[in-house]
Amino acid sequence: MVFAGFRRGKRNQHESQALVKIEGLNSRKEAHFYLGKRIVYVYRTKHGIKTIWGRIATQHGNNGVVRARFSHNLPGKAIGGILRVMLYPHRH
C-alpha cells in the first residue's frame, strides 16, 4: 500500500483523510474487501520506531484507491511511503 496524498479539491486539502493506493486493486468491487481493515504507518525516529494507526473508511474513485482516517494525521513527508494493512478484523 502506498500513501498517495490527502483528499483534496481545487483549493482545499483535507489532512484528516488520506488516499491510499492498494497494489493489485483495480476496481471499487475489489476495494470493498478492505473496508474497515486497520492500517499502520511505521517510521523511525532517533528515539526508536513509532507507529500511526488508522482504518480504511471508504472507496475513492473507481481504480482501487481508498480513503483512510488515522488517529493522528499523517505527516506530509509520508507521501509516497509504504503503509501496512492488517487483515483483521475480518467480517464474513
C-alpha positions as CSV (number, residue, x, y, z in Angstrom):
1,M,0.0,0.0,0.0
2,V,1.3,3.5,-0.9
3,F,0.2,6.7,0.7
4,A,-0.8,8.8,-2.4
5,G,-1.7,12.0,-0.6
6,F,-4.5,13.8,1.1
7,R,-8.1,14.1,-0.1
8,R,-8.3,17.5,-1.8
9,G,-10.2,19.7,-4.1
10,K,-9.0,22.6,-6.2
11,R,-8.4,24.9,-3.3
12,N,-8.9,22.8,-0.1
13,Q,-7.0,19.9,1.3
14,H,-8.4,17.6,3.9
15,E,-5.5,16.2,6.0
16,S,-7.8,14.0,8.1
17,Q,-8.5,11.8,5.0
18,A,-5.5,10.1,3.4
19,L,-5.7,8.5,0.0
20,V,-4.1,5.1,-0.2
21,K,-3.4,3.1,-3.4
22,I,-3.5,-0.7,-2.7
23,E,-1.4,-2.7,-5.1
24,G,-3.3,-5.1,-7.2
25,L,-6.7,-3.4,-6.8
26,N,-8.2,-2.0,-10.0
27,S,-11.9,-1.6,-9.2
28,R,-14.4,-0.5,-6.5
29,K,-15.6,-4.1,-6.0
30,E,-12.2,-5.3,-5.2
31,A,-11.6,-2.5,-2.7
32,H,-14.8,-3.4,-0.8
33,F,-12.9,-6.3,0.9
34,Y,-10.5,-3.8,2.6
35,L,-13.2,-1.6,4.1
36,G,-12.9,-1.5,7.9
37,K,-9.4,-3.0,7.9
38,R,-6.7,-1.4,10.1
39,I,-3.6,0.1,8.5
40,V,-0.4,1.4,10.1
41,Y,2.3,3.8,9.1
42,V,5.6,2.8,10.7
43,Y,8.5,5.3,10.8
44,R,11.8,5.7,12.6
45,T,12.8,8.5,15.0
46,K,16.1,9.0,16.8
47,H,14.4,7.5,19.9
48,G,13.1,4.3,18.2
49,I,10.2,3.2,16.0
50,K,6.9,4.9,16.1
51,T,3.5,4.0,14.5
52,I,0.4,5.8,13.5
53,W,-2.7,3.6,13.3
54,G,-5.7,4.1,11.1
55,R,-8.7,2.5,9.5
56,I,-9.8,2.2,5.9
57,A,-13.1,4.2,5.6
58,T,-14.4,4.0,2.1
59,Q,-13.5,3.8,-1.6
60,H,-12.3,6.8,-3.6
61,G,-12.9,6.8,-7.3
62,N,-13.0,3.7,-9.5
63,N,-9.4,2.5,-9.6
64,G,-8.9,0.8,-6.2
65,V,-7.9,3.8,-4.2
66,V,-9.3,4.0,-0.7
67,R,-9.7,6.7,1.9
68,A,-8.3,6.2,5.4
69,R,-8.6,8.0,8.7
70,F,-5.7,7.9,11.2
71,S,-5.6,8.5,14.9
72,H,-3.2,11.4,14.2
73,N,-3.0,12.8,10.7
74,L,-0.1,11.5,8.6
75,P,2.8,13.9,8.0
76,G,3.4,15.3,4.6
77,K,6.8,13.6,4.3
78,A,4.9,10.2,4.4
79,I,3.5,10.8,0.8
80,G,4.8,8.0,-1.3
81,G,5.6,6.0,1.7
82,I,4.6,2.4,2.4
83,L,1.7,1.6,4.7
84,R,0.9,-1.9,6.1
85,V,-2.6,-3.4,6.1
86,M,-3.7,-5.7,8.9
87,L,-6.2,-8.2,7.5
88,Y,-8.2,-8.1,10.7
89,P,-10.9,-7.5,11.8
90,H,-12.4,-9.7,9.1
91,R,-16.2,-9.7,8.6
92,H,-17.9,-12.6,6.7
